[in-house]
Amino acid sequence: MTGGVPGNGCKAAYSQNSPLTWTRVGEIVDLTFPVIAADDINIDVHSTTSKFHKVMPGLASVGSPGFTVLGDMDPATSAAQAQLRAWSKDGTSVWWRFEVPTNRARTTFFGVEFKAAVKSDEPATPINDKQTRRFNLSFDGDDIYDDAAAGASEIS
């Protein structure tokens, strides 16, 4: 991709059901995709020809995915945020889909799907700025499924 794409147009959704039917979380301000990072395993062999340490990738950890939305603390007007808050209390694990636009027109998206629980719900209520909520997720799945290629959004 060239030229860069503004961050607006990113989407997040969850599903408790199989087959997956996505419930969109609206008003996304910031989206943190799950990041896979492997541990380093030392495979040094001491010799007179090389003085450098060598490593190979080990088990992978998944960084904390999450998102920030414009805050709506009223369950009557934001059922999705109320549901996320309830899950943060009881540790329910659900399927998630994050999408990012791949073009300026926002007609194609790249998405990832993974299973995670809502780890925390962090409301922010600054006096001179917008009210937001940060939902941090805790990855608890077996894999992260990436789209093979960019395509139409699966989140309506």
C-alpha positions as CSV (number, residue, x, y, z in Angstrom):
1,M,0.0,0.0,0.0
2,T,1.3,3.4,-0.8
3,G,0.3,6.9,0.3
4,G,-1.0,5.9,3.7
5,V,-4.6,5.5,4.8
6,P,-6.2,7.5,7.6
7,G,-7.1,5.5,10.7
8,N,-10.7,6.3,10.4
9,G,-12.8,3.4,9.0
10,C,-11.3,0.8,11.3
11,K,-14.0,-1.6,12.7
12,A,-14.3,-4.0,15.6
13,A,-17.1,-6.5,16.2
14,Y,-17.8,-9.5,18.4
15,S,-19.7,-12.8,18.2
16,Q,-20.9,-15.3,20.7
17,N,-22.5,-17.5,18.1
18,S,-21.4,-20.1,15.6
19,P,-21.7,-19.5,12.7
20,L,-20.2,-16.1,13.5
21,T,-22.7,-13.2,13.3
22,W,-20.9,-10.0,14.0
23,T,-22.2,-7.3,16.4
24,R,-20.4,-4.1,15.6
25,V,-18.8,-1.9,18.3
26,G,-19.4,1.7,17.1
27,E,-17.5,4.9,17.4
28,I,-14.0,3.4,17.3
29,V,-11.3,6.0,18.1
30,D,-8.3,3.7,18.4
31,L,-7.7,0.0,17.6
32,T,-4.8,-2.2,18.7
33,F,-4.5,-5.4,16.8
34,P,-3.1,-8.6,18.4
35,V,0.6,-8.8,17.9
36,I,2.4,-12.1,17.8
37,A,5.9,-12.1,19.2
38,A,8.1,-15.2,19.7
39,D,10.4,-15.7,22.6
40,D,14.1,-15.9,21.9
41,I,15.8,-19.3,22.4
42,N,19.5,-19.1,22.8
43,I,21.2,-21.6,20.4
44,D,24.8,-20.5,20.9
45,V,27.7,-22.8,20.0
46,H,31.0,-21.6,21.4
47,S,33.7,-21.6,18.8
48,T,36.8,-19.7,17.7
49,T,35.2,-18.6,14.4
50,S,32.2,-16.7,15.7
51,K,31.7,-14.6,18.8
52,F,28.1,-13.8,18.2
53,H,25.1,-15.1,20.1
54,K,22.5,-16.9,18.0
55,V,18.8,-17.3,18.7
56,M,15.8,-19.0,17.2
57,P,12.1,-18.2,17.7
58,G,10.4,-20.1,20.5
59,L,6.8,-20.1,21.7
60,A,4.8,-17.0,20.7
61,S,3.0,-14.6,23.0
62,V,0.1,-12.5,21.9
63,G,0.2,-8.8,22.8
64,S,-2.9,-7.3,24.3
65,P,-5.4,-6.3,21.7
66,G,-8.0,-3.7,22.5
67,F,-9.8,-0.6,21.3
68,T,-11.0,2.8,22.5
69,V,-14.5,4.1,21.7
70,L,-16.3,7.3,22.2
71,G,-17.9,6.7,25.7
72,D,-21.6,6.2,26.1
73,M,-22.3,5.1,29.7
74,D,-26.0,4.8,29.2
75,P,-27.0,1.1,28.6
76,A,-30.2,2.3,26.9
77,T,-28.3,4.0,24.1
78,S,-25.2,1.7,23.9
79,A,-26.1,-1.9,24.3
80,A,-22.8,-3.0,22.9
81,Q,-20.8,-1.1,25.5
82,A,-23.0,-2.3,28.3
83,Q,-22.4,-5.9,27.1
84,L,-18.7,-5.4,27.0
85,R,-18.7,-4.0,30.5
86,A,-20.7,-7.1,31.7
87,W,-18.2,-9.4,30.1
88,S,-15.3,-7.5,31.8
89,K,-16.9,-8.5,35.1
90,D,-17.5,-12.2,34.4
91,G,-14.6,-13.1,32.1
92,T,-16.7,-14.3,29.1
93,S,-14.6,-15.2,26.1
94,V,-16.0,-14.4,22.6
95,W,-14.8,-14.2,19.0
96,W,-13.5,-10.8,17.8
97,R,-13.0,-9.4,14.3
98,F,-10.9,-6.3,13.7
99,E,-10.8,-4.7,10.3
100,V,-8.7,-1.9,8.8
101,P,-9.4,-0.3,5.4
102,T,-6.9,-1.0,2.7
103,N,-7.8,2.0,0.4
104,R,-8.9,5.6,0.9
105,A,-12.4,4.9,-0.3
106,R,-12.8,2.3,2.4
107,T,-14.3,-0.3,0.1
108,T,-11.9,-3.1,0.9
109,F,-10.6,-4.2,4.3
110,F,-8.1,-6.5,5.9
111,G,-9.3,-8.3,8.9
112,V,-8.2,-10.6,11.7
113,E,-10.3,-12.9,13.9
114,F,-9.4,-14.3,17.3
115,K,-10.9,-15.4,20.6
116,A,-10.5,-13.2,23.7
117,A,-12.1,-12.1,26.9
118,V,-12.7,-8.4,27.9
119,K,-9.9,-7.9,30.4
120,S,-10.8,-4.3,31.5
121,D,-13.2,-1.5,30.8
122,E,-11.5,1.9,31.4
123,P,-13.7,5.0,31.2
124,A,-11.9,8.3,30.7
125,T,-13.8,11.5,31.5
126,P,-11.5,14.4,31.0
127,I,-13.1,17.8,31.8
128,N,-12.1,19.5,28.5
129,D,-12.2,16.6,26.1
130,K,-14.4,13.8,24.8
131,Q,-15.5,11.0,27.0
132,T,-14.0,7.6,26.0
133,R,-13.8,4.0,27.0
134,R,-10.8,1.7,26.5
135,F,-11.6,-2.0,26.3
136,N,-8.5,-4.2,26.8
137,L,-8.8,-7.8,25.7
138,S,-7.0,-10.9,26.8
139,F,-6.2,-13.3,24.0
140,D,-7.2,-16.9,24.9
141,G,-7.6,-18.6,21.6
142,D,-5.5,-21.2,19.7
143,D,-4.7,-19.0,16.7
144,I,-5.2,-15.6,15.0
145,Y,-6.9,-15.9,11.7
146,D,-5.9,-13.4,9.1
147,D,-7.8,-12.7,5.9
148,A,-6.0,-14.2,2.9
149,A,-6.5,-11.0,0.9
150,A,-8.3,-7.7,1.3
151,G,-12.0,-7.8,0.5
152,A,-15.4,-6.5,1.4
153,S,-16.1,-5.9,5.1
154,E,-17.6,-8.7,7.1
155,I,-18.8,-6.2,9.7
156,S,-22.0,-4.3,8.8
